[in-house]
Amino acid sequence: MQPSGSRRINPGVFWPALAVAGGFVTWGVLGPDSLAAVASATLNWIIRVFGWSFVISTAFFLAFAIFLAFSRFGRIKLGHDDEKPEFSTRSWVCMMFSVGMGIGLMFWGVAEPISHFGTPPHGLAEPQTQEAALVAMQYAYFHWALHPWAIYAMAGLAMAYFSYRRDLPTLVSSAFHPLLGDRIHGPIGRMIDILAIIATLFGTATSLGLGAQQINSGMNYLWNTGESPTIALTIIAVLSVLFILSAVSGVGRGIQFLSNINMVAALMLLLFLAVLGPTVFILDTLIEAMGLYMSDLVSMSFRTSAFSDSKWLASWTIFYWAWWVSWAPFVGVFIARISRGRTIREFVVGVLLIPSAVTFVWFTVMGGSALFSELTGPGGLVEAIAGKGEQVSLFALLEQYPLHAFTSSVAMFLVAIFFVSGADAASVVMGMLSSFGTIHPRAGIVVLWGLLAGASASILLVVGGLGGLQTASIIAAAPFLVVMVGLCASLWKGLLDDIEVHGHFEEIDPHTGGLKERHHP
C-alpha cells in the first residue's frame, strides 16, 4: 500500500491500463478494418447474451439509491462529523451537471426527440404524429434523467463513503474493502482499477467524438467549411490541448470555472428558445410528457428485447445505459471528490433530483421547440437528421430563429467548453486511479491520459463514426457493469457495519478496522 499523499504511479495499474489503451490506438492506426470487424462482432455478442443485464442492473441502481436516501442510512455523513462541504451547493450542482453529461445534452437535446418522432420507440405510435411527439419526449426523459444519475450516484456514493469515512484511498477498489479486505491492495484490487480506467477512457472518447462531430457541423452551417474526418480530428486535437491545460490547473481553478461559465451560457440559450419559441406548447409538453414518463417508469425500466424491437433497444436504451456505466468510475470519483462533508441523503437527493430537473427542462425546451416546428411548420428536422446525421439537428433548429448565426456560435462554444470540462475531469480521474488515489496526480500522468483519450476518440471516429463511438461505450462498459453491482453489495455491507441495530451511528477506526462509538448526528 502506498503512503498517503504520494503522487507516484501505481505500476500494477498504470502499465496494464496504458498497454490496453496504447494497443487500441496502435490497432486502429495499423488495422482499422480488422478493429471495426472485431468490435462489431463483440458488440453483437454482448447485446445478444447480456443486453438484459444492463436493463435490470440500471433499474436496481435507481431503486437502491432511493432506498438509501430515505432509510436510516441517509443521515450518515460522507466524512467526519465536523466536516463541512468544500464547494457551495451552486458550484457543486454546476460541476456535477457539466461533467456528467454536458456534451450529450448538446448533441441529443434536439436529435433524440426528433429521431423518436420519426421512428417511435417499439412502434408505440405512428411516425410523425402528435402521439409520436409525446412518446419521443417520454423516452428522452427516460434516457437522460433518473436512471443515468442513479448510476453516477451509486458509484460516487460508494467511493465517497469509503474514501472520506473510512479514510481509504480515492479508488474504485477501495469501495470493495468490506468484501475483499486487504486484497484490495493486491491483484484483484488492481484489476478493478484497471477496468475503471479503461471504461473511463472509452466513455470519454465517445463524448469527445460526439462533440467534435457537432462542432464540425456547426462550422459547416455557419461558414461552409464542409464536414469531414480531417476537420473533426483537427477539432479533437485543438480542444485536447485546451482540456489538458485546464486539467493541470486543478479542480478549483479549472473545472469549477468552466462549469460555472457553461451553466450561464446554457441558461441563456434555453431562455432564448423558450421566450421566442412556442412557450405555451413547451409548458404543456413538460406537464404531459412528465406525467407519461412517471406513469410508465416501471414498465420502461424493465423492457427488454424479448417482446420489443431489439435493434432499437440496442441502439438507444442499452447504448445509453452502457455509456453511463462507462462514465461511472470517472463521474463517480469526481462527484465523490466534490461531495465530501455531505450526508448520504443530501448526496443522493442532490445527484438524482437536481440534474434530472435541469434535464427535464433542457429536453422540453430543445425537443419541444423542435417538435412544434415539425407539427406546425416549418419542419424539415427529420429530413435533416436523415440526410446529414444527428449532429446537425441543433443548428437546423436554430436556423429557424432570429440571430441564428450568433446562437449557433454560442452552441458551438457550449459544446467546446463541455468538451474541455468533461475531458479535463476524466484526465484527472484517470491520473488518480493510476496513482494510488491521490487527489493531485502528477501533471505528466494527467497529460498522458488526456492525449490517449483524444487519440481514442480520433480512432473511433475514423473507424466507425457515431456507430463506432456507441460500440466502444458498450464494450468498455460490459465488464465494469459487474464492478458496479459489486460496489452496491460492498457499500451495503459497509453501511451495516456503520450502524448498530438500535440505531446508534458509529465510525470505523482506520487503524484497527473496528467500530468506535460517537455521538448520534
PyMOL commands that set and color helices and strands:
alter all, ss='L'
color gray80, all
select helices_A, chain A and resi 11-30+32-70+72-75+89-118+121-123+130-144+146-164+173-185+187-223+229-247+251-276+279-295+297-301+310-337+344-376+381-388+390-398+404-433+443-497
alter helices_A, ss='H'
color red, helices_A
select strands_A, chain A and resi 506-508+515-517
alter strands_A, ss='S'
color yellow, strands_A
deselect
rebuild
show_as cartoon
